[in-house]
Amino acid sequence: MADTTHDNAQMSRAGLAVLLAGMFLPQIDFSIINVALDSVARSLHASEYELELMVALYGVAFAVVLAMGGRLGDIYGRRRLFNIGVLLFGIASLLCGIAPAIYFLLLARTLQGIAAALMVPQILATIHVCLKGHAHSRAIGLYSSIGGLSFIIGQVLGGFLVHANIAGSQWRSIFLINLPVCAAVLLLSPRFIPETRRSNPAGIDWPGTILLALLIISILVPVAVGPSVGWSWPWLLAMAAALPLAVALWKTEVNQAKRGTLPLLPPSLTRLPTVRFGFFMAILFFSCWSGFMFVLALTLQAGAGLTPLQSGNSFIALGVAFFVGSLLSTRTVARIGLLPTLILGCAMVIPGLLCLLWILRVVWPAPDLLSLTIPSFLIGIGQAFIVGAFYRIGMSQIPAEQAGAGSAMLSTIQQASMGFGPTLLGAVFSQALLHGHDYQHALGASLQLEMVLIAILLVAATGYYFRTRNQSRLAVQGNS
């Protein structure tokens, strides 16, 4: 199909299905490794530090390249970059699956993160450009549900594959399973996904790209590695560099905009209230979400002694609840609005976490799928409402011609927050475990921090809702 611009591109349901199939790949691989860490350590004789790097490098590479991925899609065509990302992801998955040593696996995981960053911005940008009205809202709902559900499926699927030990592959099958999916997406993409790009593409903002990469690295790498090496002075110095790098990045992007060139992170987008609130949501919620999955999986395996299969199955109820919540979110948004849906989601997650802590105290040390079902449904549906609101709020005021930059900005802050979450809640978990030697107590300390952060989001969303409602009321009065 010939290249099209955002003015006349359209996409069928089949095209949306192919895009969403691609969405499964990077999100599953973000979490699927959690239940295979012990198997990897035994197979490749990896240390705890190297295992942390295996998780961190994927997230860091993903976050660093995301904004560049969005710009490249705007310039060279979003379908083309999506396909390149899928191809690289398949190659990286193969390399992960045949890795003979831990450092080979670390390099392959980094390539996986880069490939994921080329794919993800194209998905949301293509949806934003090609679909309008109810079709757009429905697609955003599916996007958020697939993205969130695949994150949970990763835990379940990873446990099953490690336990099944297909052809003696042990942990390697969690990467090799990606290959047929990549092949199917590449086969169907040219037929069903329209090619879109900016009608007047700008060049690559190299100063902004380099500064953004350094900023993300200065935050995520020390946070991921620092606790295991005792926070020696080089890591503290790297974190201290984040503030001047952020200032330099902002000044560079402002100067780029003044010169009439399109910056990597357009300051005009950061001035949009919905984008700023989307950033705030992402930092609080996605840090909590990824951290929650990490400390709960760790508690179930190391604390309660569950096998990888049992630990993965413990997330089934959460996955079902998230999927149900995602299906309900579009209807809920249409009925009560975006911000009330976000508020409702936060109001469900907090009691769900309290219920989870109480039930674990009752059934410990023998938690199972049945005992976790009730809190999982509260937490899962609430999380689905929050995720759906995040994408809808964040993209709502972004012009179609800046869809690539906007989706990349939101995805960058989302992925950076997801990379930060396991370290944040994991640090609280480790300190509580060190002092109390009790996994249940350590999980409780981590989830208490999560409840505080979700409560902050709840208060902020409520305030933002009343502020926007008053502004709308004044605007109506001014026009009458």
C-alpha positions in Angstrom: 0.0 0.0 0.0 1.3 3.5 -0.9 2.3 5.8 1.9 -0.5 7.9 3.3 -0.6 10.8 5.6 -2.9 11.2 8.6 -5.4 13.0 6.5 -6.7 10.0 4.6 -5.3 6.9 6.3 -7.9 4.4 7.5 -7.5 1.0 9.3 -9.7 -2.0 9.4 -10.4 -4.2 12.5 -7.9 -6.7 11.0 -5.2 -4.1 11.0 -6.0 -3.2 14.6 -5.7 -6.8 15.5 -2.3 -7.1 13.9 -1.1 -4.0 15.7 -2.4 -5.3 19.1 -0.7 -8.7 18.4 2.5 -6.8 18.2 1.7 -5.0 21.4 1.8 -8.4 23.2 5.4 -9.0 22.5 7.2 -6.2 24.4 4.8 -6.2 27.4 5.0 -10.0 27.9 8.8 -9.9 27.8 8.8 -7.2 30.5 7.3 -9.5 33.0 7.8 -13.1 31.8 11.4 -13.2 33.1 10.2 -12.7 36.7 9.3 -16.4 37.2 12.4 -17.7 35.3 15.2 -15.9 37.2 16.0 -18.9 39.4 16.2 -21.2 36.3 18.4 -18.7 34.4 20.7 -18.4 37.5 21.2 -22.2 37.7 21.6 -22.7 33.9 24.1 -19.8 33.3 25.6 -19.5 36.7 24.4 -15.9 37.0 24.8 -13.9 40.1 22.0 -11.8 41.7 23.6 -8.7 40.3 23.6 -10.1 36.8 20.0 -11.2 37.2 19.1 -7.6 38.2 20.9 -6.4 35.1 18.9 -8.8 32.9 15.7 -7.2 34.1 17.0 -3.6 34.1 18.8 -3.5 30.7 15.6 -4.4 28.9 13.7 -1.6 30.6 16.5 1.0 30.2 17.0 0.3 26.5 13.2 0.4 26.0 12.8 3.8 27.7 15.9 5.3 26.2 15.0 4.6 22.5 11.2 5.1 22.7 11.1 8.8 21.9 13.5 8.3 19.0 11.3 5.4 17.8 8.3 7.8 17.6 10.3 10.3 15.6 11.6 7.7 13.2 8.1 6.5 12.6 6.9 10.1 11.8 9.8 10.4 9.3 10.1 7.0 7.6 6.6 5.6 8.0 5.0 4.0 11.1 4.3 0.7 9.5 7.8 0.4 8.3 9.3 1.1 11.7 6.8 -1.2 13.3 7.9 -4.0 11.0 11.6 -3.3 11.6 10.9 -3.4 15.3 9.1 -6.7 15.1 11.9 -8.2 13.0 14.6 -7.1 15.4 12.5 -8.3 18.3 12.3 -11.8 16.7 16.1 -11.8 16.1 16.8 -10.7 19.7 14.4 -13.3 21.1 16.2 -16.0 19.2 19.6 -14.8 20.5 18.1 -14.8 24.1 16.9 -18.3 23.5 20.2 -19.7 22.4 22.4 -17.6 24.8 25.4 -19.6 25.9 26.5 -17.3 28.7 24.9 -14.6 30.9 26.7 -11.7 29.2 25.5 -12.8 25.8 22.0 -12.9 27.3 22.4 -9.4 28.7 23.3 -8.0 25.2 20.4 -9.8 23.6 18.0 -8.4 26.2 19.3 -4.9 25.4 18.6 -5.5 21.7 15.1 -6.7 22.7 14.5 -3.4 24.5 15.6 -1.4 21.5 13.4 -3.4 19.2 10.4 -2.9 21.5 11.0 0.9 21.6 10.8 0.9 17.8 7.5 -0.9 17.8 5.4 0.6 20.6 5.2 4.3 19.5 4.0 3.2 16.1 1.0 1.3 17.6 -0.5 4.1 19.6 0.3 6.7 16.9 -1.3 4.7 14.1 -4.4 4.2 16.2 -4.5 8.0 17.0 -4.1 8.9 13.4 -6.3 6.4 11.6 -9.3 6.1 13.9 -11.8 8.6 15.1 -14.8 8.8 17.4 -16.1 5.6 18.9 -13.7 3.5 16.9 -10.8 5.5 18.4 -12.1 5.2 22.0 -12.7 1.4 21.5 -9.2 0.9 20.1 -7.6 2.8 23.0 -9.6 0.6 25.4 -8.3 -2.5 23.6 -4.8 -1.1 23.5 -4.8 -0.5 27.3 -6.4 -3.9 28.0 -3.9 -5.8 25.7 -1.0 -3.9 27.1 -2.0 -4.6 30.7 -3.2 -8.1 30.2 0.0 -9.2 28.4 2.0 -7.9 31.4 0.1 -10.2 33.7 0.0 -13.1 31.1 3.8 -12.9 31.1 3.8 -14.1 34.7 1.4 -16.9 34.0 2.9 -18.0 30.7 6.5 -17.8 32.1 5.6 -20.1 34.9 4.0 -22.6 32.6 6.8 -22.7 30.1 9.6 -23.1 32.7 7.6 -25.9 34.4 6.8 -27.6 31.0 10.5 -27.6 30.1 9.7 -28.2 26.4 12.3 -30.3 24.7 14.6 -29.6 27.7 14.6 -25.9 26.9 14.0 -24.8 30.5 13.9 -21.0 30.6 14.8 -20.6 26.9 11.3 -21.3 25.7 10.1 -18.0 27.3 12.0 -16.2 24.5 11.6 -18.7 21.7 7.8 -18.5 22.0 8.0 -15.0 20.5 9.3 -16.3 17.1 6.0 -17.5 15.6 4.2 -14.4 16.8 6.8 -12.2 15.1 6.5 -14.2 11.9 2.7 -13.9 11.8 2.8 -10.2 12.4 5.3 -9.6 9.7 3.3 -11.6 7.3 0.0 -9.8 7.9 1.2 -6.3 8.5 1.7 -5.1 4.9 -1.8 -6.3 4.0 -3.8 -4.8 6.9 -1.9 -1.9 8.5 -1.9 1.4 6.5 1.4 3.3 6.1 1.2 6.7 7.9 3.8 9.4 8.4 3.9 13.1 9.0 3.1 15.1 5.9 6.1 17.4 6.7 8.5 15.2 8.7 11.3 17.0 10.6 14.8 15.8 11.0 16.2 13.9 14.0 16.8 16.0 17.1 20.2 14.6 18.0 21.0 16.9 21.0 17.6 16.2 22.5 18.0 12.4 21.8 21.4 12.2 23.5 20.4 14.3 26.5 17.2 12.3 27.0 19.1 9.0 26.8 21.7 10.3 29.4 18.9 11.5 31.7 17.1 8.1 31.6 20.3 6.2 32.1 21.4 8.5 35.0 18.1 7.6 36.8 17.3 4.0 35.9 20.8 2.4 35.9 21.8 3.6 39.4 18.4 2.8 40.8 18.6 -0.7 39.3 22.3 -1.4 40.3 22.9 0.8 43.3 21.3 -1.3 46.0 23.3 -4.4 45.1 26.7 -2.6 45.1 26.1 -0.6 48.3 25.4 2.8 46.7 29.1 3.6 46.1 30.0 7.1 45.0 29.9 6.6 41.2 26.3 5.6 41.4 25.3 8.5 43.6 27.2 10.9 41.3 25.3 9.4 38.3 22.0 10.0 40.0 23.0 13.6 41.0 23.6 14.3 37.3 19.9 13.8 36.6 18.9 17.3 37.6 21.4 19.2 35.4 20.6 16.9 32.5 16.9 17.5 32.9 17.5 21.3 32.8 19.8 21.0 29.8 17.2 18.9 28.0 14.4 21.4 28.6 16.5 24.3 27.4 17.7 22.4 24.3 14.1 21.5 23.3 12.9 25.1 23.9 15.7 26.5 21.7 14.9 23.9 19.0 11.2 25.0 19.0 12.2 28.7 18.8 14.4 28.0 15.8 11.4 26.4 14.0 12.7 22.8 14.1 10.6 20.1 15.7 12.2 18.9 19.0 12.1 15.3 20.1 10.0 16.3 23.1 8.0 19.3 21.9 7.6 21.8 24.8 4.1 22.7 23.3 3.0 19.2 24.2 4.3 19.4 27.8 2.2 22.5 28.2 -1.0 20.6 27.6 -2.7 20.0 30.9 -3.7 16.4 30.0 -0.2 15.5 29.0 1.3 16.8 32.2 -1.4 15.0 34.2 -0.6 11.9 32.2 3.0 12.1 33.2 2.0 12.4 36.8 -0.3 9.4 36.6 2.4 7.3 34.9 5.1 8.0 37.5 2.8 7.1 40.4 0.7 4.3 39.0 3.1 2.3 36.7 5.8 2.4 39.4 3.3 0.9 41.7 2.1 -1.6 39.2 5.4 -3.1 38.1 6.7 -3.0 41.7 3.6 -4.8 42.9 4.0 -7.6 40.4 7.7 -8.0 41.3 7.4 -8.1 45.1 4.3 -10.4 45.0 6.0 -12.9 42.7 9.1 -12.8 44.9 7.0 -13.3 48.1 5.0 -16.2 46.6 8.2 -18.0 45.4 10.9 -17.2 47.9 8.6 -16.7 50.9 5.7 -19.2 50.5 7.8 -21.7 48.5 5.5 -21.8 45.4 7.0 -23.2 42.2 7.2 -21.0 39.1 4.0 -22.7 37.8 2.1 -22.1 41.0 3.4 -18.5 41.3 2.4 -17.8 37.7 -1.1 -19.4 38.2 -1.6 -17.1 41.2 -1.9 -14.2 38.8 -4.7 -15.8 36.7 -7.5 -14.1 38.7 -5.7 -10.8 38.4 -5.4 -11.2 34.6 -9.1 -12.2 34.2 -10.1 -9.2 36.3 -8.0 -6.8 34.3 -9.4 -8.1 31.1 -13.0 -7.7 32.4 -12.2 -4.2 33.7 -10.7 -3.2 30.3 -13.9 -4.3 28.5 -15.9 -2.3 31.0 -13.7 0.8 30.9 -14.9 2.1 27.6 -18.6 1.9 28.7 -17.7 3.3 32.1 -15.9 6.3 30.5 -18.8 6.9 28.2 -21.2 6.9 31.2 -19.4 8.8 33.9 -16.4 10.4 32.2 -12.6 9.9 32.1 -11.6 11.4 35.4 -14.4 9.8 37.4 -13.3 6.4 35.9 -9.8 7.1 37.1 -11.0 8.0 40.6 -13.2 4.9 40.7 -10.1 2.8 39.7 -8.0 4.2 42.5 -10.9 3.7 45.0 -11.0 0.0 44.0 -7.2 -0.7 44.1 -6.7 0.6 47.7 -9.2 -1.7 49.4 -8.1 -4.5 47.1 -4.6 -4.2 48.5 -5.9 -4.1 52.1 -7.9 -7.2 51.4 -4.9 -8.9 49.9 -2.8 -8.2 53.0 -5.5 -9.5 55.3 -6.1 -12.7 53.3 -2.3 -13.5 53.1 -2.1 -13.1 56.9 -4.9 -15.6 57.3 -3.7 -18.2 54.8 0.1 -17.8 55.2 2.2 -19.7 54.5 0.0 -21.6 52.0 -1.6 -19.0 49.6 -3.2 -20.3 46.5 -5.2 -19.2 43.5 -8.6 -19.4 45.3 -7.5 -17.4 48.4 -6.2 -14.6 46.1 -9.3 -14.4 43.9 -11.3 -11.7 45.8 -8.5 -9.2 46.2 -7.3 -9.9 42.7 -10.7 -8.9 41.2 -10.8 -5.6 43.1 -7.2 -4.8 42.2 -7.4 -6.0 38.6 -10.5 -4.1 37.6 -9.2 -1.0 39.4 -5.9 -1.2 37.6 -7.7 -1.6 34.2 -9.7 1.5 34.8 -6.6 3.5 35.7 -4.6 2.2 32.6 -7.5 3.0 30.3 -7.8 6.5 31.7 -4.1 7.1 31.4 -4.0 6.6 27.6 -7.3 8.4 26.9 -6.3 11.4 29.1 -2.7 11.6 27.9 -3.6 11.5 24.1 -6.9 13.5 24.3 -5.4 17.0 23.4 -2.5 15.9 21.2 -2.9 17.0 17.5 -2.9 14.2 14.9 0.3 15.6 13.3 2.2 15.1 16.6 0.8 11.7 17.4 4.2 10.0 17.1 5.9 12.5 19.4 3.0 12.4 21.9 2.7 8.6 22.1 6.5 8.3 22.4 6.5 10.8 25.3 3.8 9.0 27.2 5.3 5.6 26.5 8.7 6.8 27.6 7.5 8.0 31.0 5.4 4.8 31.3 8.3 2.5 30.6 10.7 4.5 32.8 8.2 4.3 35.6 7.8 0.5 35.1 11.6 0.1 35.2 11.7 2.2 38.4 8.9 0.4 40.2 10.5 -3.0 41.1 13.5 -1.1 42.5 11.4 1.3 44.5 9.1 -1.3 46.1 11.9 -3.9 46.0 14.1 -1.6 48.2 11.4 -1.3 50.8 10.8 -5.0 50.6 14.5 -5.8 51.0 14.9 -3.5 54.0 11.8 -4.9 55.7 13.0 -8.4 55.1 16.5 -7.6 56.4 15.1 -6.3 59.7 12.2 -8.7 60.2 13.3 -11.9 58.2 9.6 -12.3 57.3 8.4 -12.3 53.7 4.8 -11.5 54.7 5.9 -8.5 56.7 8.2 -7.3 53.8 5.3 -7.6 51.3 3.1 -5.6 53.7 5.7 -2.8 53.9 5.9 -2.6 50.1 2.2 -2.6 49.6 1.7 0.1 52.3 3.9 2.4 50.2 1.9 1.5 47.1 -1.3 2.4 48.9 0.1 5.8 49.9 1.1 6.5 46.2 -2.3 5.4 44.9 -4.0 7.6 47.5 -1.9 10.6 46.3 -3.1 9.8 42.7 -6.7 9.6 44.0 -6.5 13.0 45.7 -4.8 14.6 42.6 -7.4 13.1 40.2 -10.3 14.3 42.4 -8.8 17.8 42.5 -8.1 17.8 38.8 -11.7 16.7 38.1 -13.3 19.5 40.1 -10.9 22.1 38.6 -11.7 21.1 35.0 -15.4 20.9 35.8 -15.4 24.4 37.2 -13.4 25.7 34.2 -16.0 24.1 31.9 -18.8 25.7 33.8 -17.2 29.1 33.6 -16.6 28.7 29.9 -20.3 27.8 29.3 -21.3 30.9 31.4 -18.9 33.1 29.4 -20.4 31.9 26.1 -24.0 32.3 27.1 
